[in-house]
Amino acid sequence: MKNNDKLTGYIAVCIYACFSGISFAWTKRLLENGIPVFTIVLIRLIIGASFLFLALKLSGKLEPMKRKDFFTFVCLALGEPVVYFIGEDFGMKFVDASFASVIIALIPVLVAFAIPLVYGGKIKTSLVLGAGISLIGIALMSFNSGGFAFDIRGLLLLLLALGAAIWYNVFLQKLLRTYGAFSVTAYMNTIGAVMYLPLFFLFDFPYVGDANWNSQSIADLLCLGVLCSAGSYGLYSFAAKKLSVEKVSIFNNAAPIVTIFAAVFMGMETFTVRKIIGVVIVVLGVVVSQGIISNKAKAR
């Protein structure tokens, strides 16, 4: 693989981690304004799909979907954003953020096993080791003296999100062999919006008017749509095409670092020694997962 491809891949996935981390703050603010979950996801998907289709059409880079791949795209969107967001957002109602972050941090560990098992190939020790190290860092940042609070409903919903993320990465690997990253993201957002539409009318429609709609809410939705549903997912797929799905998946565990910095900047949290150590461990895990340390050792 060319060094330029690696560099652009790492730049893309780092920006992805930043957008992904900040998205939690935007989503939390929208929920506090009484905007329902399905409404938030549906609007951000519509914005993301519209933005990508316009940009790709104007640049002449929109790739037509082949009929034989339609089912694969449906499976991709079913994993993320549909089932994943349902599992994560509703699971958070029954568990605290600390417990949820540790469960979600298992994604890279399982992806490192799932991709080779489905498509063949060797399970890379560096990926599993790095993902495991980062999981320890996430747990350290999340754990508090009161321990983890959860009930079985929250755990099951988070496990559903975990499975959906693995499912998504497996189908993403397949589609990236044929399509460009942003075309995949455009179709994924569109299909996801169609799937969320009946959920919106069934659960959220009667309560939309009761939400606190203001300029801040509109700005947050635009940021979620353009920067996250379009930009973040697109950059993740772009990086996966340049590097590998397994390698970029570990950067999901770097997103909480951005969330913490954003929360501190907004005055919602403060830095502690435990959090700083946790950040260092997560970064170490990401570095180990990319094989950088082992490659340097072999070169000596």
C-alpha positions in Angstrom: 0.0 0.0 0.0 1.3 3.4 -0.9 2.3 5.7 1.9 0.1 8.5 0.5 -2.9 6.2 0.7 -2.1 5.4 4.3 -1.7 9.0 5.2 -5.0 10.1 3.6 -6.7 7.2 5.3 -5.4 8.1 8.7 -6.3 11.8 8.2 -9.8 10.8 7.2 -10.4 8.4 10.1 -9.0 11.0 12.6 -11.5 13.6 11.3 -14.2 10.9 11.6 -13.3 10.3 15.2 -13.6 14.0 15.9 -17.0 14.4 14.3 -18.2 11.2 15.9 -17.1 12.3 19.4 -18.7 15.8 19.0 -22.0 14.3 17.7 -22.8 13.0 21.2 -22.9 16.6 22.5 -25.2 17.7 19.7 -27.5 14.8 20.1 -27.7 15.2 23.9 -28.7 18.9 23.4 -31.4 18.0 21.0 -32.8 15.3 23.4 -32.8 17.9 26.2 -34.9 20.1 24.0 -37.5 17.3 23.8 -36.9 16.3 20.2 -37.6 12.5 19.9 -34.9 10.0 18.9 -36.5 8.8 15.7 -37.1 12.4 14.6 -33.4 13.3 15.2 -32.1 10.3 13.2 -34.6 10.7 10.4 -33.8 14.4 9.9 -30.1 13.9 10.0 -30.3 11.1 7.5 -32.4 13.2 5.1 -29.9 16.1 5.4 -26.9 13.8 5.0 -28.3 12.0 1.9 -29.4 15.3 0.3 -26.0 16.8 0.9 -24.1 13.8 -0.5 -26.3 13.3 -3.6 -26.0 17.0 -4.5 -22.2 17.1 -4.0 -21.6 13.8 -5.8 -23.9 14.8 -8.7 -22.2 18.2 -9.1 -18.8 16.6 -9.1 -19.8 13.8 -11.4 -18.7 11.2 -8.9 -22.1 9.6 -8.1 -21.9 5.9 -8.9 -25.2 4.2 -10.0 -26.3 1.4 -7.8 -26.3 -2.0 -9.5 -29.5 -3.9 -9.1 -27.7 -7.0 -7.9 -26.2 -4.9 -5.0 -29.5 -3.5 -3.7 -30.0 -6.2 -1.1 -26.5 -5.7 0.2 -27.1 -2.0 0.6 -30.3 -2.7 2.5 -28.4 -5.0 4.8 -25.8 -2.3 5.3 -28.3 0.3 6.2 -30.2 -2.1 8.4 -27.1 -2.5 10.5 -26.2 1.2 10.6 -27.9 3.5 11.0 -31.2 1.7 11.7 -30.7 -1.1 14.3 -27.5 0.4 15.7 -29.1 3.8 16.7 -32.2 2.0 18.1 -30.0 -0.2 20.3 -27.7 2.5 21.4 -30.1 5.4 21.9 -32.8 3.4 23.7 -30.2 1.3 25.6 -28.9 4.5 27.1 -32.3 5.0 28.8 -31.6 2.0 31.0 -27.9 2.2 31.7 -25.4 5.0 32.6 -23.0 6.4 30.0 -20.0 4.6 31.6 -21.5 1.2 31.1 -22.6 1.9 27.6 -19.2 3.3 26.5 -17.5 0.1 27.6 -20.0 -2.2 25.7 -19.7 -0.1 22.5 -15.9 -0.2 22.9 -16.1 -3.9 22.3 -16.9 -3.3 18.6 -13.3 -3.1 17.3 -12.4 -6.3 19.2 -15.2 -8.2 17.5 -14.7 -6.6 14.1 -11.0 -7.8 14.2 -12.4 -11.4 14.5 -15.5 -11.0 12.3 -13.9 -9.8 9.0 -11.3 -12.6 8.7 -13.9 -15.2 9.7 -16.4 -14.0 7.0 -14.0 -13.2 4.2 -11.0 -15.4 5.1 -7.6 -14.3 6.1 -5.6 -14.2 9.3 -6.8 -12.6 12.5 -4.1 -10.0 13.3 -2.8 -10.1 16.8 -1.9 -6.4 16.8 -5.5 -5.4 16.0 -6.9 -7.6 18.8 -4.3 -6.5 21.3 -4.7 -2.8 20.4 -8.5 -3.0 20.7 -8.2 -4.7 24.0 -5.8 -2.1 25.4 -8.1 0.7 24.2 -11.0 -1.1 25.9 -9.1 -0.8 29.2 -8.6 2.9 28.6 -12.3 3.4 27.9 -13.2 1.5 31.1 -10.8 3.6 33.1 -12.2 6.9 31.7 -15.8 5.7 32.3 -15.6 4.0 35.7 -16.6 5.9 38.8 -16.6 5.0 42.4 -20.3 4.0 42.3 -19.6 1.3 39.7 -21.7 0.6 36.6 -25.4 1.0 36.8 -27.6 -0.9 34.3 -30.5 -3.3 34.0 -31.0 -6.2 31.7 -33.1 -4.2 29.2 -30.2 -1.7 28.6 -27.7 -4.5 28.3 -29.7 -6.4 25.7 -30.3 -3.2 23.7 -26.6 -2.3 23.7 -25.7 -5.9 22.6 -28.2 -5.3 19.8 -26.2 -2.2 18.8 -23.0 -4.2 19.1 -24.3 -6.9 16.7 -25.6 -4.2 14.3 -22.1 -2.6 14.2 -20.4 -5.9 13.3 -23.1 -6.6 10.7 -22.5 -3.1 9.2 -18.8 -3.5 9.0 -19.1 -6.9 7.3 -21.3 -5.6 4.5 -19.3 -2.4 4.2 -16.2 -4.4 3.4 -18.1 -6.1 0.6 -19.5 -2.9 -1.0 -16.2 -1.0 -0.8 -14.7 -3.5 -3.3 -17.1 -2.1 -5.9 -18.2 1.4 -4.9 -16.6 4.6 -3.8 -16.9 5.5 -0.1 -19.2 8.5 -0.4 -21.5 6.8 -2.9 -21.9 4.0 -0.4 -22.7 6.5 2.3 -25.3 8.4 0.1 -27.2 5.2 -0.6 -26.9 4.0 3.0 -28.4 7.3 4.3 -31.2 7.2 1.8 -32.2 3.6 2.6 -31.9 4.3 6.3 -34.2 7.3 6.1 -36.8 5.2 4.3 -36.6 2.6 7.0 -36.9 5.2 9.7 -39.9 6.9 8.2 -42.6 4.5 9.5 -41.0 4.5 12.9 -41.2 8.3 12.9 -44.9 8.3 12.0 -45.7 5.5 14.5 -43.9 6.8 17.5 -42.8 10.5 17.2 -45.1 12.3 14.9 -47.8 13.2 17.5 -45.1 14.7 19.8 -42.9 16.7 17.3 -44.8 19.9 17.9 -44.2 19.7 21.6 -40.4 19.9 21.2 -38.4 23.1 21.8 -37.5 24.0 18.3 -35.1 26.9 18.0 -32.2 28.1 16.0 -29.8 26.0 18.1 -31.8 22.9 17.4 -31.7 23.5 13.7 -28.0 24.2 13.8 -27.4 20.9 15.7 -29.4 18.9 13.2 -27.6 20.5 10.3 -24.2 19.6 12.0 -25.4 16.0 12.6 -26.6 15.7 9.0 -23.7 17.2 7.1 -20.8 16.5 9.4 -21.9 13.2 10.9 -24.4 11.3 8.7 -22.6 12.5 5.5 -19.1 13.5 6.5 -18.4 11.1 9.4 -19.8 8.0 7.8 -18.2 8.9 4.4 -14.8 9.5 6.0 -15.0 6.2 7.8 -15.8 4.3 4.6 -13.0 6.3 2.7 -10.5 5.4 5.4 -11.6 1.7 5.4 -11.0 1.6 1.6 -7.5 3.0 2.1 -6.5 1.0 5.1 -9.0 -1.8 6.2 -12.3 -2.1 8.0 -10.5 -3.7 10.9 -7.9 -1.0 11.3 -10.3 2.0 11.1 -12.8 0.3 13.5 -10.4 0.8 16.4 -10.8 4.6 15.9 -14.3 4.3 17.3 -12.6 4.0 20.7 -10.9 7.4 20.1 -14.2 9.2 19.8 -14.9 9.3 23.6 -11.6 11.2 23.9 -13.1 14.0 21.7 -16.4 13.8 23.7 -14.5 14.4 26.9 -12.6 17.4 25.5 -15.8 18.8 24.1 -17.6 18.3 27.4 -14.7 20.0 29.3 -14.7 22.9 26.8 -18.5 23.3 27.2 -18.1 23.3 31.0 -20.0 20.0 31.4 -17.1 18.0 32.8 -13.6 18.4 34.3 -10.4 16.6 33.7 -9.3 14.1 36.3 -6.1 12.0 36.6 -8.1 8.9 35.9 -9.5 10.3 32.6 -6.0 11.5 31.5 -4.5 8.1 32.1 -7.5 6.5 30.3 -6.9 8.8 27.3 -3.2 7.8 27.2 -4.1 4.1 27.3 -6.7 4.5 24.5 -4.2 6.3 22.3 -1.6 3.6 23.0 -4.2 0.9 22.0 -4.9 2.7 18.7 -1.2 2.9 17.9 -0.6 -0.8 18.8 -3.6 -1.8 16.6 -2.1 -0.2 13.5 1.0 -2.4 13.8 3.2 0.7 14.0 5.2 -0.5 17.1 5.6 -4.0 15.8 6.7 -2.8 12.3 9.4 -0.6 13.9 10.6 -3.5 16.0 11.0 -5.7 12.9 12.9 -3.0 11.0 15.6 -2.9 13.7 
